[in-house]
């Protein structure tokens, strides 16, 4: 499948872009970036050197993905959401060697205008609400909102809130897929149908 790259996009020589990927207006992909298959990058997206983006990701308008960020498969980055890569930036001090690694696992949704502070890991299929500020690691399937982001529930792989307690143990079925989810000692996992 062919890529679609708008004529205003800048793709530096050496960037790797998978098949079927669509890149829209005024987007810049740096020379050491790797973007998977069937991704969609909206307007005014920046992808820095050494960034890895998995397959089937949607990066909405005005998102900058800085060095140190790794994005898994099937990730949604909402409009104008923010990644950071240095914990204590100063204009007059170069901290390029201090970039912190940020890992966004498969299936994560990052809502519009949320901020992901560097050095965090977000577990698979977590759902971060619009405007949230993530400062700590989050477990798989967590639903988190606010500043700083706090867990308020659990989300299914299909993006529906699960009827599970925040802590302890429980079992429920996703109303969309019929898949069963089990909570054991505060950790959620999908166990089948």
C-alpha positions in Angstrom: 0.0 0.0 0.0 1.3 3.4 -1.0 2.0 6.2 1.5 0.3 9.6 1.2 2.6 12.4 2.1 1.4 16.0 1.6 3.7 18.2 -0.4 4.2 20.6 2.5 5.5 17.9 4.8 9.2 17.6 5.4 10.6 14.1 5.6 14.3 14.1 6.3 16.5 11.6 4.4 17.0 8.6 6.5 13.6 8.6 8.2 11.8 5.2 8.0 8.1 5.3 7.2 6.0 2.2 6.9 3.7 1.3 4.1 0.2 2.8 4.0 1.1 5.7 6.3 -0.5 9.1 5.7 1.3 12.3 6.6 -0.5 15.6 6.4 0.3 19.4 6.0 3.3 21.0 7.7 4.5 17.8 9.4 8.3 17.2 10.0 9.8 13.8 10.4 13.4 13.8 11.4 16.1 11.6 9.8 16.4 9.0 12.5 12.7 8.6 13.2 10.9 5.3 12.6 7.2 5.3 11.9 5.3 2.0 11.4 2.7 0.9 8.9 -0.8 2.4 8.4 -0.2 5.4 10.7 -1.9 8.8 10.3 0.0 11.9 11.2 -2.2 15.1 11.2 -1.2 18.7 10.5 1.8 20.3 12.2 3.2 17.1 13.8 6.9 16.9 14.7 8.7 13.6 15.0 12.2 13.9 16.4 15.3 11.8 15.9 15.3 8.4 17.6 11.5 8.3 18.1 9.8 5.0 17.3 6.1 4.9 16.5 4.4 1.5 16.1 1.8 0.4 13.5 -1.7 1.8 13.1 -1.1 4.9 15.3 -3.1 8.1 15.0 -1.2 11.3 15.8 -3.6 14.2 15.7 -2.8 17.8 14.8 -0.2 19.9 16.7 1.6 17.0 18.5 5.4 17.1 18.9 7.0 13.7 19.7 10.5 14.4 21.1 13.6 12.3 21.4 13.2 9.7 24.1 9.6 8.8 23.3 8.6 5.3 22.2 5.1 4.6 21.0 3.7 1.1 20.6 1.0 -0.1 18.2 -2.5 1.2 17.9 -1.8 4.3 20.0 -4.0 7.5 19.7 -2.4 10.8 20.5 -5.2 13.5 20.7 -4.9 17.0 19.3 -2.3 19.2 20.9 -1.2 16.7 23.5 2.3 17.2 24.8 5.3 15.0 25.5 8.3 16.4 27.4 11.8 14.9 27.4 13.7 16.8 30.1 12.6 17.1 33.8 14.4 20.4 34.6 14.8 22.4 31.4 16.6 25.8 31.4 17.1 27.9 28.3 20.7 28.7 29.2 21.8 25.1 29.9 22.0 22.4 27.3 20.4 19.2 28.7 20.4 17.1 25.4 22.2 14.3 27.3 19.5 14.3 30.0 16.6 13.2 27.9 14.4 10.7 29.8 12.8 7.7 28.1 9.0 7.7 27.9 7.2 4.5 26.9 3.6 4.5 25.6 2.4 0.8 25.3 0.1 -0.7 22.7 -3.4 0.5 22.5 -3.1 3.6 24.7 -5.3 6.7 24.2 -3.8 10.1 25.1 -6.6 12.6 25.2 -6.5 16.1 23.7 -4.2 18.6 25.5 -2.9 16.0 28.0 0.7 16.2 29.0 3.0 13.2 29.5 6.0 14.1 31.7 9.1 12.3 30.6 10.4 9.2 32.3 7.0 7.6 32.6 5.6 4.4 31.3 1.9 4.0 30.4 0.6 0.4 30.3 -1.3 -1.1 27.4 -4.8 0.1 26.7 -4.6 2.8 29.4 -6.9 5.8 28.7 -5.7 9.3 29.6 -8.4 11.9 29.7 -8.2 15.3 28.0 -6.1 17.8 29.8 -4.6 15.3 32.3 -1.0 15.6 33.4 0.8 12.3 33.8 3.7 12.4 36.2 3.9 8.7 37.3 3.8 5.3 35.6 0.3 3.9 34.9 -0.8 0.3 34.8 -2.5 -1.4 31.9 -6.2 -0.6 31.3 -6.1 2.4 33.8 -8.5 5.3 33.2 -6.7 8.5 34.5 -7.8 12.1 34.6 -6.8 15.4 36.2 -3.6 17.2 37.2 -1.7 15.4 38.4 -3.4 12.4 36.7 -5.2 10.0 39.1 -6.8 6.7 38.3 -10.6 6.9 38.4 -11.4 3.5 36.9 -10.5 0.8 34.3 -11.0 0.8 30.5 -11.4 -2.1 28.2 -9.3 -2.7 25.1 -12.3 -1.3 23.1 -12.4 1.9 25.2 -15.3 1.3 27.5 -15.3 1.9 31.2 -15.2 -1.4 33.1 -17.3 -2.1 36.2 -14.4 -2.9 38.5 -13.3 -1.5 41.8 -10.1 0.7 41.8 -8.3 -1.8 44.1 -8.6 -5.4 45.2 -10.2 -8.1 43.1 -13.1 -8.3 40.7 -14.4 -9.6 37.3 -16.5 -8.1 34.6 -17.4 -8.2 30.9 -16.8 -5.4 28.4 -20.2 -4.3 27.1 -18.8 -3.8 23.6 -16.7 -6.9 22.9 -17.9 -9.4 25.5 -14.4 -10.0 26.6 -13.9 -10.8 30.3 -11.6 -8.7 32.5 -10.2 -9.8 35.8 -8.8 -7.6 38.6 -6.4 -9.3 40.9 -4.6 -7.4 43.7 -5.1 -4.1 41.8 -3.9 -5.4 38.4 -6.3 -5.7 35.5 -6.0 -8.1 32.7 -8.2 -9.4 29.8 -8.7 -13.1 30.2 -10.9 -14.0 27.2 -14.6 -14.4 26.4 
